[in-house]
Amino acid sequence: MDFRFSPQEETFRQEIRDWLKDNLPEDWTGDRFTRSDENRNVYAEFAKRLATKKWVAPHWPVEYGGLGLSVIEQLIFNEEMSYANAPIGYSTIGVGWAGPTIIVYGTDQQKKQHLSAITNAETMWCQGFSEPNAGSDLANLATRAVKDGDDYIINGQKIWTSGAHYANWMILIARTDQEAPKHKGISYFLVDMKTPGISTRPLIDMMNNHGFNEVFFENVRVPRDCLLGEENRGWYMATTTLDFERSSIGGAVGARKMLEELTEYTRETPVNGHHLSDEITVKVRLADAAVEAELGRLLSYRVAAMQARGLVPNYESSIAKLFNTDMQLRMAKAGMEIMGLYGQLDPKSKWVPLKGRFERQYLWQTGLAVGGGTTEIQKNIIAQRGLGMPRG
């Protein structure tokens, strides 16, 4: 399998690198883990800079504010942004979920209202899908939307909603037909987060960050034009995406960057008259990590190469996602063990190596095993669709 890039693709890669040199925020440390008002402003400002290049949603069709990038160009773009630790999370939900669904199912008015606001980095979106009793089994959701004249009245609760305390809009799925089978009675709404009756409550994670929220809906009245597509067809719309690169390349690139930093640290750190990098156990850990990082990159390239040939990756994407998620966790753990007790210090400590990124990554990565489909879900997909094993 040939994973070499064309001269045009390499030129695009260099364009991204040159742009990043000039446009990464001053004094940006690559801290993607701290959730604060200050960091949120950094992300918002960087999104504005991306918008000047039409790089907020570069894979979107040109008529909707994108550049129509190929899958391989998307791969290169995501690879370079990840390697630079660029603050690109501001538009994630708008670009990856809200926008594509509006493009496919939205009315002309909905497209006019929302798509340019996303590509111009004017609005931030959050996702109202998961509930206390509806996670992997999302169709078990209990939030209701009851028709009342030209409006819907929404009551219920969402959970693990990233960025809800900052978001302008939410994509929300709610049950509109209580008698229908659970997959068929769900509708999809675009909800203004300033609507009366919406409240948020913070969920503090292991890093003492406020990134997640519970969101409560108490008699929230939304107009009918906030309904996206047909009533009771929301379940099928919730799985809509554009033909975007989904190789998990960010995880593979992040691991490579961590490995480079860790290797340099071991070369510079003296211990008992020599350097950490001279110890055989450290060499073995670094070698294992290097093999895993390269394997993660190749698994990601495999997915992108399939998409570039017009194929639809299925279990292949699950393999890349599962491996890269677990591999980054192992990488972070290896780094902390090599650093010893110093590796476990809080990032604010003056003694912490590498600004505490390995400790932060370890805590953060634990949660990523759930996001985007749990480890169990990914293994089921690999077993059933990849290996042909029966259910149950």
C-alpha positions in Angstrom: 0.0 0.0 0.0 1.5 3.3 -1.1 1.0 6.1 1.4 3.2 8.7 -0.4 1.7 12.1 -0.9 1.6 13.9 -4.3 3.7 17.1 -4.9 0.5 19.1 -4.7 -0.4 17.6 -1.4 3.0 18.3 0.0 2.7 21.9 -1.2 -0.5 22.1 0.7 1.1 20.7 3.8 3.9 23.3 3.7 1.3 26.1 3.2 -0.4 25.0 6.5 2.9 24.9 8.3 3.9 28.3 7.1 0.5 29.7 8.1 0.7 28.2 11.6 4.1 29.8 12.2 2.5 33.2 11.7 -0.9 32.6 13.3 -0.6 30.4 16.3 -1.5 32.6 19.3 1.4 34.3 21.0 2.6 32.4 24.1 0.4 29.5 23.2 1.7 26.5 25.2 -0.4 23.8 23.4 -2.5 23.4 26.6 -5.6 21.7 25.2 -6.7 20.4 28.6 -7.5 23.5 30.7 -11.1 24.6 30.4 -11.3 28.3 31.3 -12.7 31.6 30.0 -9.2 32.6 28.9 -8.6 29.4 26.9 -12.1 29.7 25.4 -11.2 33.1 24.1 -8.0 31.7 22.6 -10.0 29.1 20.7 -12.5 31.6 19.5 -9.9 34.0 18.2 -8.0 31.2 16.4 -11.2 30.1 14.8 -11.6 33.6 13.5 -8.2 33.4 11.9 -9.0 30.0 10.3 -12.2 31.6 8.9 -10.1 34.1 6.9 -8.6 31.1 5.0 -12.0 29.2 4.8 -10.3 26.6 7.0 -13.0 26.3 9.7 -14.8 23.7 7.6 -12.4 23.1 4.7 -14.0 19.8 3.7 -17.5 21.4 3.3 -18.7 22.1 -0.3 -17.6 25.5 -1.6 -21.3 26.7 -1.8 -21.6 26.3 1.9 -18.4 28.1 2.9 -15.8 25.3 2.6 -13.1 24.5 0.1 -14.3 21.1 -0.9 -11.0 19.5 0.2 -10.3 15.9 -0.7 -10.1 13.3 2.0 -6.3 13.2 1.7 -6.1 17.0 1.9 -8.3 16.8 5.0 -5.9 14.2 6.5 -3.0 16.5 5.9 -4.8 19.5 7.4 -5.8 17.6 10.5 -2.3 16.1 10.8 -0.6 19.5 10.8 -3.1 21.1 13.1 -2.7 18.2 15.6 1.1 18.2 15.5 1.1 22.0 16.2 -1.3 21.5 19.1 -3.4 24.2 17.5 -6.5 25.4 19.4 -9.1 24.2 16.9 -11.9 22.9 19.2 -14.2 26.0 19.0 -16.2 24.8 16.0 -16.0 21.0 16.5 -19.7 20.3 17.0 -20.8 22.9 14.4 -18.4 21.6 11.8 -18.7 17.9 12.5 -22.4 17.4 13.4 -24.7 20.4 13.2 -23.5 21.8 9.8 -23.5 18.5 7.9 -27.0 17.7 9.1 -28.3 21.1 8.2 -26.7 20.8 4.7 -28.5 17.5 4.1 -31.8 18.2 5.8 -32.2 21.9 6.4 -34.5 24.3 4.8 -33.1 27.2 2.7 -33.8 29.5 5.7 -32.0 27.2 8.1 -29.0 26.9 5.8 -28.9 30.7 5.4 -29.2 31.3 9.1 -26.6 28.8 10.4 -24.0 27.6 7.9 -22.2 30.9 7.2 -22.3 31.6 11.0 -20.4 28.3 11.5 -17.8 28.8 8.8 -17.2 32.4 9.9 -16.7 31.3 13.5 -19.6 33.4 14.7 -21.5 30.7 16.6 -20.5 27.8 18.9 -22.6 24.7 19.0 -23.1 21.9 21.6 -24.6 18.5 21.3 -27.7 17.5 23.3 -27.8 13.7 22.7 -26.7 11.7 25.8 -28.9 11.5 28.9 -28.5 9.8 32.3 -30.2 6.6 30.9 -29.3 7.0 27.3 -25.6 6.8 26.4 -24.5 3.9 24.2 -28.2 3.0 23.9 -29.0 6.5 22.7 -32.5 5.6 21.4 -33.5 5.1 25.1 -33.7 8.9 25.5 -36.5 10.3 27.6 -36.4 14.1 26.8 -39.8 15.0 25.2 -40.9 17.6 22.7 -44.7 18.0 22.6 -46.4 19.9 19.8 -48.3 23.0 21.0 -49.7 25.0 18.0 -46.7 26.2 16.0 -44.3 25.5 18.7 -42.8 22.5 20.6 -42.5 22.3 24.4 -39.4 20.5 25.5 -38.9 18.9 28.9 -36.0 16.7 30.0 -32.3 16.5 30.7 -29.1 16.1 28.8 -25.7 15.1 30.2 -22.0 15.2 29.3 -22.7 18.2 27.1 -19.3 19.7 26.2 -19.2 23.5 26.1 -22.9 24.0 26.9 -22.1 26.9 29.2 -20.5 28.7 26.2 -22.5 27.5 23.3 -24.9 29.7 21.3 -26.9 26.8 19.8 -27.5 23.1 20.5 -28.4 20.2 18.3 -31.0 18.3 20.3 -32.8 15.0 19.8 -36.0 14.5 21.7 -38.9 12.1 21.7 -42.0 13.4 19.8 -44.0 10.2 19.5 -44.3 8.3 22.8 -46.1 5.3 21.2 -43.7 4.7 18.3 -40.8 2.2 18.5 -37.9 3.9 20.3 -35.9 4.5 17.1 -38.8 6.0 15.2 -40.4 8.5 17.5 -37.4 10.9 17.8 -37.1 14.4 16.2 -34.1 16.6 15.6 -34.1 20.3 16.8 -31.9 23.3 16.5 -32.2 25.1 19.8 -31.1 28.6 20.8 -29.3 28.3 24.1 -30.7 31.6 25.3 -34.3 30.2 25.1 -36.1 30.6 28.5 -36.3 27.4 30.5 -32.8 26.2 29.7 -30.3 25.9 32.5 -26.9 24.3 32.8 -25.0 22.7 35.7 -21.3 22.1 35.6 -19.8 18.6 35.7 -16.2 18.9 37.0 -13.8 16.3 35.6 -10.7 14.6 37.1 -8.5 17.6 36.0 -10.8 20.0 38.0 -12.0 21.4 34.7 -15.5 22.6 33.8 -15.9 21.2 30.3 -18.9 19.0 30.6 -22.4 20.0 31.7 -25.8 18.8 32.6 -28.5 20.7 30.7 -32.1 20.9 31.9 -35.2 21.8 29.9 -38.2 23.1 31.8 -41.1 23.9 29.4 -38.7 25.2 26.8 -40.8 26.6 23.9 -39.1 26.5 20.5 -40.8 27.5 17.2 -41.6 24.9 14.6 -38.9 26.3 12.3 -36.3 24.9 14.8 -37.4 21.4 13.8 -34.8 20.0 11.3 -36.2 17.7 8.7 -39.3 15.5 9.2 -40.8 15.0 12.6 -40.0 11.5 14.0 -37.1 11.0 11.7 -34.4 12.5 14.0 -32.7 9.2 14.8 -31.7 8.7 11.2 -30.6 12.3 10.8 -28.4 12.1 13.9 -26.0 9.8 12.1 -25.5 12.2 9.2 -22.0 13.4 8.4 -20.4 14.7 5.2 -17.6 12.8 3.5 -15.1 13.9 6.1 -11.8 12.3 7.0 -12.4 10.0 10.0 -9.1 8.2 10.4 -8.4 9.3 14.0 -5.1 10.8 12.7 -5.2 13.4 15.6 -4.5 10.6 18.1 -1.7 9.1 16.1 0.0 12.5 15.5 -0.5 13.5 19.2 1.3 10.3 20.3 4.2 11.1 17.9 4.5 14.6 19.3 4.5 13.2 22.9 7.1 10.6 22.0 9.4 13.3 20.5 9.1 15.4 23.6 9.6 12.4 25.9 12.7 11.2 24.0 14.3 14.7 24.2 13.5 14.8 27.9 15.3 11.5 28.5 18.4 12.7 26.5 18.6 15.9 28.6 17.9 14.5 32.1 20.9 13.3 34.2 20.5 10.5 36.7 23.2 8.7 38.6 26.0 10.0 36.4 24.4 9.3 33.1 21.2 10.3 31.2 17.8 8.7 31.4 18.1 7.7 27.7 21.1 5.5 28.6 19.0 3.2 30.8 18.0 0.0 29.0 14.5 0.0 30.5 13.9 3.5 29.2 15.2 2.6 25.8 12.8 -0.4 25.6 9.8 1.8 26.7 10.7 4.4 24.1 11.1 1.8 21.4 7.8 0.2 22.2 6.1 3.6 22.1 7.7 4.4 18.7 6.4 1.2 17.2 2.9 1.9 18.5 2.9 5.5 17.3 3.9 4.4 13.8 1.3 1.6 13.8 -1.3 4.2 14.8 -0.3 6.4 12.0 -0.5 3.6 9.4 -3.9 2.5 10.7 -5.2 6.1 10.2 -3.7 6.3 6.7 -5.4 3.1 5.8 -8.8 4.5 6.6 -8.1 7.7 4.7 -6.8 5.8 1.7 -10.0 3.7 1.6 -12.1 6.9 1.7 -10.0 8.4 -1.1 -10.8 5.3 -3.3 -14.5 5.8 -2.7 -14.8 3.0 -0.2 -16.7 3.4 3.1 -14.5 2.4 6.1 -16.5 0.5 8.8 -14.6 -1.7 11.2 -11.4 -0.2 9.9 -12.3 3.2 11.5 -13.2 1.4 14.7 -9.8 -0.3 14.7 -8.0 3.0 14.2 -10.1 4.8 16.9 -9.7 2.0 19.4 -6.0 1.5 18.9 -5.1 5.2 18.9 -7.2 6.0 22.0 -5.6 3.2 24.0 -2.1 3.9 22.6 -2.2 7.5 23.7 -3.2 6.3 27.2 -0.2 3.9 27.2 2.0 6.7 26.0 1.0 9.0 28.7 1.5 6.3 31.3 4.9 5.4 30.0 5.9 9.0 30.2 4.9 9.4 33.8 6.6 6.2 34.8 9.9 7.3 33.0 9.7 10.6 34.8 9.0 9.0 38.1 7.2 10.9 40.8 7.9 14.2 39.0 5.7 13.0 36.2 2.7 13.0 38.5 3.0 16.6 39.7 0.3 19.2 39.0 1.1 21.3 35.9 1.4 24.4 38.1 4.3 23.0 40.1 7.6 24.5 39.3 9.2 21.0 39.4 6.9 19.4 36.9 8.6 18.2 33.6 7.2 19.1 30.2 4.6 21.4 31.7 2.7 18.4 33.1 1.4 17.4 29.7 1.8 13.7 30.3 -0.2 13.8 33.6 -2.9 15.8 31.9 -2.9 13.5 28.9 -3.3 10.5 31.1 -6.4 11.9 32.9 -7.9 13.3 29.7 -7.3 10.1 27.7 -9.2 8.0 30.2 -12.4 9.8 29.2 -11.7 9.6 25.5 -12.2 5.8 25.7 -15.9 6.6 26.1 -16.3 9.6 23.7 -17.1 8.8 20.1 -18.2 5.2 21.0 -17.0 3.3 24.0 -14.3 0.6 23.8 -17.0 -2.1 24.1 -18.9 -0.6 21.2 -15.8 -0.5 19.0 -14.9 -4.0 19.9 -18.4 -5.2 19.0 -18.1 -3.5 15.6 -14.7 -5.1 14.9 -15.9 -8.5 16.0 -19.2 -8.5 14.1 -18.4 -6.5 11.0 -14.7 -7.3 10.7 -14.5 -10.9 11.9 -18.0 -12.0 11.1 -18.7 -13.1 14.6 -22.4 -13.5 15.7 -24.1 -11.2 18.1 -24.5 -12.2 21.7 
